[in-house]
Amino acid sequence: MTLKKLPITRSGYRNLMKELSRLKRVDRVQTMKDIEEARSHGDLTENAEYEAAKERQAFIERKIHDIESRLTHSEIIETKNLSTDRVVFGSVVLLENVDTGERVQYQLVGPDESDVKQGKISSHSPVGCALIGKEVNDEVSVRTPGGMRNFIVMRISSA
């Protein structure tokens, strides 16, 4: 069974690499020092500092493994100079809510880099899936956790 590659922007890939580097070079090293320090305090059976450091070490190692796996199963998609005829992965889309007139702008990114507060939504999310292939002036209806939402695609641009 081969795992499908997940799309990611170059920026998202770089951010994962930075996090991985920090985990390996800073967090892992500091935790090892904390474990050694706690060991020097003697009896490990009742040493809360030692237990806490070991738990942190396990957490960091799981996080490193998770990020390495995500990077291995990622495919970088270039988002510069994208066609703006239709919404595709990496597109920046300006939407207008048909019911409220409110406008919102999103960039369609991979699941590992979505952050609604930064205007980045996963291309695998309900809204992201509904937008793929749409053109300017197309109406999009999406069932979201908050109910049905109706949007009009106002503008499509590249990142």
TAKAVEN-V20508 format. One record per residue. RES is the residue in one small letter. PHI is phi in whole degrees, -180 to 180 (999 if undefined). OMEGA is omega as a letter, one per 30 degrees, with the letter a starting at -180 (none if undefined). Layout:
RES,PHI,OMEGA ; RES,PHI,OMEGA
//
This chain:
m,999,l ; t,-100,l ; l,-82,l ; k,-72,l ; k,-73,l ; l,-98,a ; p,-71,l ; i,-151,l ; t,-78,l ; r,-59,l ; s,-63,l ; g,-63,l ; y,-65,l ; r,-61,l ; n,-64,l ; l,-64,l ; m,-64,l ; k,-63,l ; e,-64,l ; l,-62,l ; s,-61,l ; r,-62,l ; l,-61,a ; k,-76,a ; r,-92,a ; v,-113,a ; d,-64,a ; r,-63,a ; v,-64,a ; q,-64,l ; t,-65,l ; m,-64,l ; k,-65,l ; d,-63,l ; i,-65,l ; e,-62,l ; e,-62,a ; a,-65,l ; r,-62,a ; s,-68,a ; h,-84,l ; g,103,a ; d,-47,a ; l,-82,a ; t,-67,l ; e,-124,a ; n,-105,a ; a,-64,l ; e,-63,l ; y,-64,a ; e,-61,l ; a,-64,l ; a,-67,l ; k,-66,l ; e,-65,l ; r,-64,l ; q,-60,l ; a,-63,l ; f,-61,a ; i,-63,a ; e,-65,l ; r,-65,a ; k,-65,l ; i,-60,l ; h,-60,a ; d,-62,a ; i,-66,l ; e,-60,l ; s,-65,l ; r,-63,l ; l,-65,l ; t,-62,a ; h,-100,l ; s,-107,l ; e,-125,a ; i,-72,l ; i,-112,l ; e,-71,a ; t,-111,l ; k,-88,l ; n,60,l ; l,-72,l ; s,-64,l ; t,-108,l ; d,-74,a ; r,-137,l ; v,-75,l ; v,-134,l ; f,-53,l ; g,94,l ; s,-62,l ; v,-104,a ; v,-122,l ; l,-97,a ; l,-116,l ; e,-118,l ; n,-72,a ; v,-61,a ; d,-79,a ; t,-111,a ; g,80,a ; e,-67,l ; r,-108,l ; v,-143,l ; q,-119,l ; y,-131,l ; q,-107,l ; l,-85,a ; v,-129,l ; g,-75,a ; p,-58,a ; d,-78,a ; e,-125,a ; s,-68,l ; d,-159,a ; v,-57,a ; k,-63,l ; q,-97,l ; g,77,l ; k,-117,l ; i,-119,a ; s,-69,l ; s,-67,l ; h,-96,l ; s,-74,l ; p,-55,l ; v,-67,l ; g,-59,l ; c,-61,a ; a,-68,a ; l,-81,a ; i,-54,l ; g,88,a ; k,-77,l ; e,-117,l ; v,-58,a ; n,78,l ; d,-72,l ; e,-96,a ; v,-126,l ; s,-111,a ; v,-134,l ; r,-87,l ; t,-114,l ; p,-56,l ; g,-90,a ; g,113,a ; m,-70,l ; r,-127,l ; n,-119,a ; f,-125,l ; i,-118,l ; v,-77,a ; m,-93,a ; r,-156,l ; i,-128,l ; s,-139,l ; s,-94,a ; a,-72,none
//
